[in-house]
């Protein structure tokens, strides 16, 4: 478990930052009519932005090439 966390720390940080951003987006901007699929409920917004944060932060992860 410790090795997994050490190898994926950027993705985990990205998910946490994205989830926080999603909550803040729902809280401050949100959807007044309630018809928006992503931003009408805090859970949807947190999950969606958490996934996006993980994807964005994973772009900055170093990869090792095994091609010789």
Backbone bond lengths (Angstrom), bond angles and torsions (degrees), N, CA, C in turn:
res aa  C-N    CA-C-N  psi(-1)  N-CA   C-N-CA  omega(-1)  CA-C   N-CA-C  phi
1 X - - - 1.446 - - 1.526 110.92 -
2 X 1.332 115.64 -41.61 1.457 120.10 -179.58 1.525 110.84 -64.56
3 X 1.336 116.79 -39.13 1.465 120.68 179.16 1.526 110.79 -65.70
4 X 1.336 116.76 -38.02 1.460 120.68 178.33 1.525 110.72 -63.76
5 X 1.319 116.71 -45.21 1.461 120.75 -179.75 1.524 110.58 -63.94
6 X 1.330 116.94 -40.82 1.456 119.82 179.24 1.518 111.92 -66.51
7 X 1.323 117.83 -34.16 1.465 119.83 -178.37 1.527 111.98 -82.02
8 X 1.321 117.73 -20.95 1.466 121.29 -176.98 1.529 113.15 -117.31
9 X 1.318 117.57 24.70 1.462 119.84 -173.93 1.519 112.84 -62.77
10 X 1.319 118.78 -35.64 1.466 120.34 179.37 1.525 111.24 -66.86
11 X 1.303 117.10 -40.55 1.463 120.50 179.39 1.523 109.92 -66.33
12 X 1.316 117.58 -41.17 1.466 121.18 179.41 1.527 110.53 -64.25
13 X 1.316 117.05 -42.71 1.465 120.58 176.92 1.525 109.80 -63.05
14 X 1.335 117.11 -41.00 1.465 120.99 178.58 1.516 112.46 -62.11
15 X 1.327 116.74 -40.48 1.474 120.40 178.00 1.525 109.88 -63.96
16 X 1.320 116.95 -43.47 1.469 120.22 -179.64 1.528 111.78 -65.88
17 X 1.320 116.83 -43.23 1.465 120.60 178.57 1.528 109.98 -64.71
18 X 1.334 116.44 -43.66 1.457 120.25 178.66 1.514 112.64 -63.48
19 X 1.336 117.06 -40.85 1.462 120.83 178.83 1.529 110.84 -64.29
20 X 1.309 116.45 -42.28 1.462 119.98 176.60 1.529 110.54 -63.00
21 X 1.329 116.03 -43.38 1.464 120.01 177.30 1.514 111.82 -62.51
22 X 1.328 117.34 -39.11 1.453 120.85 177.61 1.511 112.59 -63.76
23 X 1.327 116.31 -41.62 1.460 119.84 177.36 1.528 110.85 -64.21
24 X 1.321 116.13 -44.98 1.467 119.48 179.82 1.523 111.29 -64.77
25 X 1.324 116.76 -36.67 1.462 120.21 177.36 1.530 110.10 -64.27
26 X 1.331 116.95 -44.84 1.463 120.37 178.58 1.526 110.79 -62.85
27 X 1.323 115.89 -42.52 1.466 120.85 -176.33 1.526 112.01 -68.19
28 X 1.334 117.78 -43.21 1.466 121.03 -172.59 1.520 113.80 -93.88
29 X 1.319 118.29 -33.33 1.462 120.63 -176.61 1.522 109.67 -112.61
30 X 1.325 116.65 -60.74 1.454 122.57 173.91 1.516 114.97 54.19
31 X 1.321 114.77 -152.81 1.460 122.33 -178.13 1.519 107.45 -137.23
32 X 1.302 116.96 111.05 1.461 121.20 -175.20 1.524 112.72 -67.54
33 X 1.334 117.49 -35.31 1.463 119.75 -175.69 1.521 112.95 -83.11
34 X 1.336 118.22 -20.83 1.455 121.48 -179.32 1.512 114.15 83.95
35 X 1.323 117.78 7.24 1.465 120.58 -178.55 1.524 113.03 -98.17
36 X 1.301 117.87 -4.87 1.468 121.10 179.38 1.531 108.56 -77.57
37 X 1.322 116.93 127.33 1.463 120.62 -176.11 1.528 112.82 -65.95
38 X 1.313 117.56 -39.73 1.460 120.24 -173.75 1.520 112.14 -87.57
39 X 1.302 117.46 -44.39 1.463 119.52 -170.33 1.525 114.38 -100.35
40 X 1.327 118.64 5.67 1.460 118.66 -179.72 1.529 112.17 -79.57
41 X 1.338 117.61 -25.72 1.467 122.03 179.88 1.528 108.75 -124.53
42 X 1.326 118.13 142.22 1.464 119.69 -177.93 1.527 112.75 -64.04
43 X 1.328 118.18 -36.24 1.463 120.94 -178.90 1.530 110.70 -62.26
44 X 1.328 117.24 -45.75 1.466 120.80 179.10 1.520 111.50 -61.64
45 X 1.305 116.13 -42.85 1.460 121.07 -178.64 1.531 111.16 -66.08
46 X 1.330 117.08 -42.33 1.464 121.40 -179.80 1.522 110.61 -64.35
47 X 1.332 117.45 -45.15 1.465 121.14 -179.63 1.521 111.01 -64.40
48 X 1.326 117.18 -48.25 1.460 121.73 -177.70 1.530 111.58 -60.57
49 X 1.313 116.64 -51.18 1.459 119.79 -178.55 1.525 112.13 -70.73
50 X 1.338 117.94 -28.71 1.461 120.86 174.72 1.523 111.14 -64.28
51 X 1.333 116.88 -43.36 1.469 120.41 177.27 1.523 110.35 -64.21
52 X 1.318 116.80 -43.66 1.466 119.44 178.21 1.525 111.74 -62.36
53 X 1.321 117.47 -40.74 1.460 120.97 177.87 1.517 111.88 -62.80
54 X 1.329 117.06 -42.02 1.460 120.82 176.94 1.516 111.96 -62.81
55 X 1.319 117.45 -41.11 1.467 120.74 178.52 1.525 111.96 -66.01
56 X 1.315 116.33 -42.49 1.472 119.64 -179.09 1.524 110.38 -66.35
57 X 1.316 118.06 -45.85 1.462 120.57 -178.94 1.525 111.87 -69.17
58 X 1.333 118.07 -26.27 1.461 119.93 178.85 1.527 111.83 -69.90
59 X 1.321 117.35 -17.96 1.465 120.02 177.26 1.525 111.56 -67.37
60 X 1.323 117.75 -23.53 1.456 121.83 -176.74 1.520 113.46 -93.94
61 X 1.333 117.34 5.05 1.443 122.75 -179.03 1.523 109.78 -79.41
62 X 1.320 116.57 134.73 1.456 120.87 177.48 1.513 109.65 -72.87
63 X 1.315 115.57 138.69 1.455 120.11 176.98 1.535 108.00 -114.66
64 X 1.296 115.30 148.90 1.459 119.27 178.06 1.523 108.24 -105.05
65 X 1.293 115.14 136.31 1.453 120.66 -179.25 1.524 108.73 -99.70
66 X 1.313 116.10 130.56 1.454 121.11 179.55 1.533 111.21 -102.98
67 X 1.313 116.78 13.04 1.456 121.68 -179.89 1.517 108.54 -83.01
68 X 1.317 116.13 130.65 1.472 120.10 179.54 1.492 110.72 -115.55
